[in-house]
Amino acid sequence: MKKAKVKLHSFFQTELTEAGCDEAGRGCLAGPVFAAAVILPKDFFHPLLNDSKQINESQRKLLRPVIEKESIAWAVASVSAEEIDSINILNASFLAMHRALDLLKRKPGLLLIDGNRFRKYKNVPHKCIVGGDGLYASIAAASVLAKTSRDQFMEGIHPDFPDYCWNQNKGYGTLKHRKALTELGPSPYHRKSFRLHKTEAELPFNSVL
């Protein structure tokens, strides 16, 4: 019998205003990394809300305007491929989250971070939670906003570089994407510090990952 979906926790604690933070596009070969920060009302609930990887594209698109409308505050920011090459993807992910937090119209008292690492943001305490986007509503909401915003960006630049099929793969290293890289070389949106896997041949540009 299929297990019922576990309801996401509405909050980690009750004294401080919480902002959930998550990123999207960390493992891509091309395009920026995006991050979002979301403060939800404690009674927020939507039956579809979950880690953005666990729901489909149409569900994410349905959720996005609901989250934007019903959130107490939300913000999305990005770090470019050029910046990623300069500071590495881990630092770029932290920077994208910091930029999103800078844009929040309300200051949170606690940050809930998806994952096991984070660089402290100003004087705001934070809690790193592995798999947090499948546990806490605010992190799940941030994952949806980051993912849909990044997908929209990649779809927007696809017509200028159609051979890489970014409207389908969103910058991830699919077979078609890798084949186009081999045949055409990198675009200005490719992360020149990335290779596919340590056991595979490097992409057709210098790799230092």
N, C-alpha and C positions, 0 to 999 in steps of 0.2 A: 504493500500500500504506500502511495506517495505521501511524504510528510507535508503537513501544512506549513506554510511560510511563517517563520517566527517574526513577530512584530518588532520593528526597530525601537530601540530605547529613545525616548523623547529628550532625555538629558542625562548627563553624567553626574551632576550634582545640582542642588537647588538654590544655592546662595548667590552665585555669580552668573552673569549673562555669558552664555557660551556661543562661540563661533566655530562651526565646523569648517575644516580646510582640506582640500584634496587637489591633486593635479591630474592632468591628462596629457598623454603624448610623450611620456618619458622614454619609452622604448622605440620611438619612431626613428626612421632614417632621415626624414625631411620634415620641415616645418617647425614652428615654435613649440615650446612646452607651455601649456595653459594651466592656470590655477584659479580656484574660486574660494571665497569665504562666505559663509551663510550663517545668519542668525535667524533661527526659526522661533515662532511662538511655541511655548511649551505644550500647547494642545494641538499643534499641527499634526495632521495625519492625512496620508493619501495611500490608498491600497496598492498602488503601483510602485511607490518609492522604494528603491533598493540601490545597492551598488550598481553604478551605471553599466558595468560589465555583465550584470545578471539580467538586464532588461534589454529589449530590442530598440532599434532606432526610432520606430514610431512611438513607442512608449516614452522614450527620452524626450522626444519632441513635444509630446503631450504634457509631460511634467514641467518642462522648462518655464512656460509662461505662468503656470500655477505657482511654482517656487518663487519666481520673480515678483508676482503680485502679492503673495501671502507672507513672504518673509518680512521680518522686522528690518533687516538690512541684508544686502548681498552685493558682491562685487566680483568681477573677473579681470584677470590680468595675464600677460604673457611675457615670455623671454625668447628672443629671436634665436635662430640657428647660429648666427654669428656670435651672439653672446654665449650660447651653449658651448661652442668651440673654444671660447676664450676662458671660461670659468669651470667647465665640465657640467655634466647633466645633473649631478646631485646638487651642486651649488645653484644651478639654474632653477631647479625645482623649488628650492628654498626661496630664491629671489622672487619667483613668480608668486608664491604664497604671500611674501612680504608686500609685494606690490598690490595684490588684491586686498590685503588687510589695510594698507594705506588708503584705499578708496572707500572703505566701509564708512557709512554715514553715522554709525553708532559704534563706540569703542567697546569691545568685549572685555569681560573680566577673566575669561579663561578660553584658551584655544584647544580644540580637539583636533589633533592631526592624524590623518590616515598614514600609517606606517610606523617605523621604529626609530626614525631619526628626524631631527628638525633643528634649525638654528634659531635661537631665542629671538623673539620679536619684541623690541623695545623692553618695557618692563612688565609685559603681560605673561603670566604663567601659562604653561601649556602641558598637555598630556598626549603623548604618542600612543596610538592604539593600532596594533597590527590587525588588519581586516576591519578597521573602523567603519569603512564605507558600507559594510554589511551589518553593522551593529547599531550605529547612532544615526538618527534622522538627519541631523545637521550636516554630518560628513557625507552621507548619501546624497543629500541635496547639492552639496558642493561638487561632488563627483559628477552629477548630472549636468550642472551648469558648465563645469570645465570641459567635459566631453562634448557637449552640444556646441559650445562656442568654438572649440578647436575644429570640430568637424565642419562647421560652417565656414571657418577660415580656409581650410584645405579645399573645400568645394569651390570657394570663391577664386582661388588661384589656379585651379585645375585647367580652365580654358587656355591659360597662357602656357601650360606645360602638359598637354593632354597625354603624351606618351607614357607618363609615369602613373597614369590611372589613379590620381589622388581622389577623384570623386568616389572611387570604390575602396581603396586601401587606406585613405586618410594619412598617408605617409609611412605606414608600416611596411616591413620588408617582405611583401608578397613576391611570388615568382615573377609576375609581370613587372613589378617595380624593380626588382633586382636585374631582370633582363634588360630593361630600359637603361638602367644605370651602366651596365656593362657596355651597351651599344652606344649610348649617347654621352655618358659621363654625367657628372653632377650638375644640377641647376643651382641658382643662387640660394635656394631654400634648403638645400641639403646640408646636413651636419657633417662637416669634413673630418671631424674627430671620431666618427662612428665606423665600425665594421659590423658585419652581420653576426658572426659568432667567432669565438676564439679558434674554433676548429675549422672554420671556413676560410676561403680566400678573402682577402681584404677587398673592400670596395675600390673602385678605380680612382682613388685619391688618397693622399697620405692619411694614415690612421694612427692614432695614439691612444685609443681607448684601452 
